[in-house]
């Protein structure tokens, strides 16, 4: 019964959890826009980067927040101060490993998965997370 429900909601495998589905959908959407996926679920200690993309010469560190209802709140609001610090730490570790990175940004991609309507992906650029860079 549960497997059938998960397949109806668009999960490829019954074992795929909601977060993994959201990350897969975002990776597919970004590839369709011409971005190249450099890493998925990259870990450094306890910190994790959901997706690392290369988009027009810019490395993009993407935090994916997947929801089935809005009861849990907006995904963007789930990226609190502690999560921002962890994202910066993980990105710095990734950059140390790949020192050719000149330009980068942080994005949050919110995914709303519903069985009544198509999947909706909302994209928030890094300025929303950390504020604009000062010249």
N, C-alpha and C positions, 0 to 999 in steps of 0.2 A: 504494500500500500504506500509506504513512504517513498520507495523507489519510483513508483509511478507518479506520485505528486511532484517529486523533484524533477523528473523528466518533463512533466507538463510545464514546470516553471523555467525550463530551458537549460537545466544542468546536463552536461555531457555524460557524467558518471554520477551515480548516486552518492559516491564518496566525496565528490567535490563540494567543499563548503562554500558558503555565501561569499566570503572574502576572496577566495581563489577564483570564483566565477567573475566577480567584479574586476579583478586584476587581469584575467584573460580577456574580458570584453574591452577593457581600456587598451590593452596591448594591441588587440585587433583593430580597434578604431584608430589608434595612433599610426599603426602600420599603413592603414588605408589612406591616411593623410600624408604619408611619405616619410614618417619618422622611422628610425631604425632602433630596435630594442637591443640595448647593450647588456642589460642584466635584469633578471627578475628575482625578487626575494633575496637580494644580496645582503649578507649578514657580516657584521663586524662586532664580535662580542654579543652583547644583548641588543644592539641597535640593528635595525633592518631598513633597507630601502625597498619599497614595493616594486618600483620600476625605475630603470635608468634608461633614458632615451637619448638619441642624437637627432636633433631637429634643426635643420639648416645651420649646422656648425655650432649649435649650442647644446650642451649637455643638460638634460632636464631630469631632475630628481622628482619623481611623482609619488605622492602618497595617495592611495586609493581608499576611499571610504564607501562601502556598499551597504545599502539599506533596503529592506523590503517594505517598510512603512516609515512614515515620518514621525511616528511615536518616539523612536529612539533619538530624534533630533537631527538637525542638519549635520552632515558629515564634516563640513568645514569647521563647525564649532567643536568637534571632537579633537581637533588639532590644537591642543592646549599648549601652555608654556613648556611643560615637560616634554611633550612630543616634538615641539619645535627644536628644543635643545638636542634631543636624540637624532632628529633629522640632520641638523647641522653637523653633529659629531660623525654620523655615518657618512655624510657627503664628504667631509674632510678626509676621512679614511679612504674613501673611494678615489678621491682626487690624488692623494699621496701615492696610491697604487697605479694611477694613470696620469702622470704629471703633464701630459700634453694638453690638458683641459685649460682653455683660456677663458671661455665664457660659459656660465652655467646659471640655472635658475631653479626655483622650487615651484612645483604645481601641486594642487590638490584636485583630484578628479572624483566627483561624487557620482555614484551609480545607484539608480533607483530601479530595482527589479520587481516587477509586478506581473501577476498572471493575467490580469485583465487588459493590460496595455503593453505596448512595447517598452523595452528597456530605455531609460533616459540617462544620459551622461551629461553632467554639468562640469565645466572646466573653470578652475580658479587659478589665476597666475600667482606667482610668488609675492607680488606687491601686497596682496591680501594678507599673506602670512607674516611677512617681515617688514612691510613698509617699503617705500621707494628708496633706492640708493641715493645717497647725497653725492653731488659732483665733487 
